Amino acid sequence: MAKSPKISASHEPGGLIVHISGLLPSLSPAEQRVARLVVSDPADAARRTITDLATAAETSEATVIRFCRSVGMDGYPQLRIRLAAEAARRVEPPDARVVGGDIPPGADLAQIIATIAFNDARAVEETAEQLDPAVCEQVVEAIVAAGRIDVYGAGASGFVASDFQQKLHRIGRTAFYFPDVHTALTSAALLGRGDVAVGISHTGTTSDVIEVLEQARARGATTVALTNFPRSPITEVADHVLTTAARETTYRSGAMASRLAQLTVVDCLFVGVAARNRTKARKALEATAEAVRSHRVGAGRRRA
């Protein structure tokens, strides 16, 4: 029997803008135009009448109302109130050259550094703010009780999956990561009840990861999805859904802030698992560190 996924985006301490950003791909094209205006400047959107906002988004007032309902608002008045509150608490970039968190054409290296630092820090902070502790707790409990954990990811998310597998392995958990989809599928086919499968995909639309997670779920394993978008396809094959809050920028294809946001969630899960048996985890970390100690260059040693 299918299990209902638990989506952390419904837990909204991270703020309305983070919530809307996460839902953006699931909106209609017209609603997306409204969403982008709202996300780019909440204060300006809060000052607009519904007619003004509809005109700016090149759509109708009815579409604005549909947008409000799509993101969980009763109507436009509630949206304006929430946007005004969001604008009041919004953290502005410390460097005036960071405009909208994006990198404009012709930016010098100093502006690029300031913008990337701001985007990365914001992704980590907003991910932590919107992360649902209750869902994290359920995932940690499942991993602690698991006989085996498979972690899946492709591209940049694959690096995060590999990092999570390595962390779990270092504290004595039986964990695997398979970068090849065929190997991952054969591994997922051998999972069963009591095992855990974790699929990581920023967009939530990576077919390889979705297929492997679906296979693991069909075998009875508990499935976990880590994605930036709570209504993306990967959530449909997950028992537990954890979300990040990385916003797209000019070079989003480089998977920069999204990777750091994913690593933040992975680190929270890892520490949560390790904390369940601190003595065992500490001994395992000490043993694995000692095993590679001889491969480190000593402080007093000089390279030839």
C-alpha positions in Angstrom: 0.0 0.0 0.0 1.4 3.4 -0.9 2.5 5.6 1.9 1.8 9.3 2.1 5.0 11.4 1.8 5.6 13.9 4.6 6.7 17.2 3.0 8.7 19.6 5.1 7.7 22.6 2.9 4.3 22.6 4.7 6.3 23.5 7.8 6.9 27.2 6.9 9.3 28.8 9.5 11.7 29.6 6.6 9.3 32.2 5.3 6.8 32.8 2.6 9.5 33.6 -0.1 11.3 30.3 0.5 7.9 28.5 0.3 6.9 30.2 -3.0 10.4 29.5 -4.5 10.0 25.9 -3.7 6.6 25.7 -5.3 7.5 27.7 -8.4 8.1 24.8 -10.9 4.6 23.3 -10.0 2.8 26.6 -10.9 1.4 27.4 -14.3 3.4 29.7 -16.6 1.2 32.7 -15.7 1.4 32.0 -12.0 5.2 31.7 -12.3 5.4 35.2 -13.6 3.5 36.4 -10.6 5.7 34.3 -8.3 9.0 35.7 -9.8 7.8 39.3 -9.2 6.9 38.4 -5.6 10.1 36.6 -4.9 12.4 39.2 -6.5 10.9 42.1 -4.4 8.4 41.3 -1.7 8.2 44.9 -0.5 7.3 46.2 -3.9 4.7 43.4 -4.4 3.1 44.1 -1.0 2.6 47.8 -2.1 0.8 46.9 -5.3 -2.9 46.5 -5.8 -4.0 43.2 -7.3 -4.6 45.1 -10.6 -1.0 46.5 -10.5 0.5 43.1 -9.8 -1.5 41.4 -12.5 -0.4 44.1 -15.0 3.3 43.8 -14.1 3.1 40.1 -14.5 1.2 40.4 -17.8 -1.6 38.3 -16.6 -5.1 38.7 -15.1 -6.4 39.4 -11.6 -8.0 35.9 -11.6 -4.5 34.4 -12.2 -3.2 36.3 -9.2 -6.0 34.9 -7.1 -5.2 31.4 -8.3 -1.6 32.0 -7.5 -2.5 33.0 -3.9 -4.5 29.8 -3.5 -1.7 27.7 -5.0 0.8 28.9 -2.4 -1.7 28.4 0.5 -3.1 31.9 0.9 -6.9 32.6 1.3 -6.7 35.5 -1.1 -4.7 38.6 -2.2 -5.2 40.6 1.1 -3.6 37.8 3.1 -0.7 37.6 0.6 0.0 41.4 0.8 0.1 41.2 4.6 2.4 38.2 4.6 4.7 39.9 2.0 4.9 43.0 4.0 6.0 41.0 7.1 8.5 39.1 5.0 10.0 42.3 3.6 10.3 43.7 7.1 12.4 40.7 8.2 14.3 40.3 5.0 18.1 40.2 5.3 19.7 42.5 2.7 23.2 41.8 1.2 25.9 43.4 3.3 27.6 44.5 0.1 25.7 47.1 -2.0 27.0 45.5 -5.2 25.0 42.4 -4.5 21.8 43.2 -6.2 19.1 40.6 -6.1 21.6 37.9 -5.3 22.4 37.6 -9.0 25.6 38.2 -11.0 25.1 40.8 -13.7 27.0 40.9 -17.0 30.4 42.7 -16.6 30.7 42.0 -12.9 34.2 42.2 -11.6 35.7 39.5 -9.4 35.1 41.4 -6.2 31.4 41.6 -7.0 31.3 37.9 -8.0 32.9 36.9 -4.7 30.5 39.0 -2.7 27.5 37.7 -4.6 28.5 34.0 -4.3 29.2 34.4 -0.6 25.8 36.0 0.0 24.0 33.4 -2.1 25.7 30.5 -0.4 25.2 31.8 3.1 21.5 32.6 2.4 20.9 29.1 1.0 22.4 27.5 4.1 20.5 29.8 6.5 17.1 29.5 4.7 17.5 25.7 4.4 18.0 25.4 8.1 15.1 27.7 8.9 12.6 25.7 6.8 13.8 22.2 7.6 11.2 20.3 9.5 12.7 18.8 12.7 9.9 16.2 13.0 10.6 14.8 9.5 14.4 14.9 10.1 13.7 12.9 13.3 11.8 10.3 11.5 14.5 9.9 8.8 17.2 9.6 11.5 15.2 6.9 13.3 14.8 5.0 10.1 18.6 5.2 9.4 19.5 4.2 12.9 17.3 1.1 12.7 18.2 0.3 9.1 20.1 -2.9 8.2 21.5 -1.1 5.1 21.3 2.4 3.6 21.5 3.1 -0.1 22.1 6.7 -1.2 21.4 7.8 -4.8 22.2 11.0 -6.7 23.3 12.1 -10.2 25.6 14.9 -11.3 26.3 17.5 -8.6 23.8 15.7 -6.3 25.9 12.6 -6.7 28.8 14.3 -5.0 26.4 15.0 -2.0 25.2 11.4 -2.1 28.8 10.1 -2.0 29.6 12.4 0.9 26.6 11.2 2.9 27.5 7.5 2.2 31.1 8.1 3.3 30.0 9.9 6.5 27.6 7.0 7.4 30.2 4.4 6.6 32.8 6.1 8.9 30.5 5.7 12.0 29.9 2.0 11.2 26.7 2.2 9.3 26.3 -0.2 6.3 25.9 2.3 3.5 26.4 2.3 -0.3 26.5 4.8 -3.1 26.3 3.8 -6.8 27.0 6.5 -9.4 25.9 4.2 -12.2 22.1 3.9 -12.6 22.3 0.2 -13.6 24.3 -0.7 -10.5 22.0 1.4 -8.4 18.9 -0.3 -9.7 20.4 -3.8 -9.0 21.2 -2.7 -5.5 17.8 -1.2 -4.9 16.2 -4.5 -6.1 17.9 -6.3 -3.2 16.6 -3.9 -0.5 13.8 -4.9 1.8 11.8 -3.9 4.8 14.0 -2.3 7.4 16.4 -0.8 4.8 16.5 2.8 3.8 17.0 4.4 0.4 17.8 8.1 0.1 17.4 9.9 -3.3 19.0 13.3 -3.7 17.9 15.6 -6.6 17.8 19.4 -6.5 15.1 19.7 -9.2 13.3 16.5 -8.1 13.0 15.6 -11.7 16.1 13.5 -12.3 14.7 10.3 -13.9 17.6 8.0 -12.9 17.2 8.9 -9.2 13.4 8.7 -9.3 13.5 5.2 -10.9 16.0 3.8 -8.4 14.0 5.2 -5.5 10.8 3.8 -6.9 12.5 0.4 -7.2 13.6 0.5 -3.6 10.1 1.5 -2.4 8.6 -1.4 -4.4 10.9 -3.8 -2.4 9.6 -2.4 0.9 12.5 -0.1 1.8 11.8 3.2 3.5 12.4 5.9 0.9 13.7 9.5 1.6 13.8 12.3 -1.0 16.0 15.4 -0.6 14.9 18.1 -3.1 14.5 21.8 -3.5 10.9 21.5 -4.7 8.3 19.9 -2.5 5.9 19.1 -5.4 8.4 17.6 -7.8 8.1 14.1 -9.1 10.6 12.5 -6.7 8.3 13.3 -3.8 5.7 10.9 -5.2 8.0 7.9 -4.6 9.2 9.0 -1.1 7.9 8.2 2.3 9.7 11.2 3.8 10.6 14.4 2.0 13.2 16.9 3.1 13.6 20.2 1.3 16.4 22.7 0.7 15.9 26.4 0.0 18.5 27.3 -2.6 17.4 30.0 -5.1 18.3 29.9 -8.7 20.9 32.5 -10.0 22.7 33.2 -13.2 25.0 30.2 -12.9 22.5 27.8 -11.2 23.7 25.1 -13.7 26.9 25.1 -11.8 25.0 23.7 -8.8 26.7 26.0 -6.3 24.3 27.1 -3.5 22.1 24.1 -4.0 25.0 21.7 -3.3 25.8 23.6 0.0 22.1 23.5 1.0 22.0 19.7 0.4 25.2 19.2 2.4 23.6 21.2 5.3 20.7 18.7 5.4 23.1 15.7 5.0 25.2 17.0 7.9 22.1 17.4 10.1 21.1 13.8 9.4 24.6 12.5 10.0 25.1 14.2 13.3 21.6 13.1 14.3 22.5 9.5 13.6 25.8 9.7 15.3 24.3 11.3 18.4 22.1 8.3 18.9 25.1 6.3 20.0 27.9 8.8 20.7 30.3 6.3 22.2 30.1 3.9 19.2 30.3 6.8 16.7 33.3 8.4 18.4 35.2 5.1 18.5 34.4 4.5 14.8 35.6 8.0 13.9 38.8 7.5 15.9 39.5 4.1 14.3 39.0 5.4 10.8 41.0 8.5 11.4 43.9 6.4 12.8 43.7 4.0 9.8 44.7 6.9 7.4 47.0 8.8 9.8 50.2 7.4 8.3 49.1 8.8 4.9 49.2 12.4 6.1 52.4 14.6 5.9 53.6 15.5 9.4 53.8 19.1 10.6 57.6 18.9 10.8 58.1 17.1 7.5 58.9 19.0 4.3 58.2 18.0 0.7 61.3 17.3 -1.4 
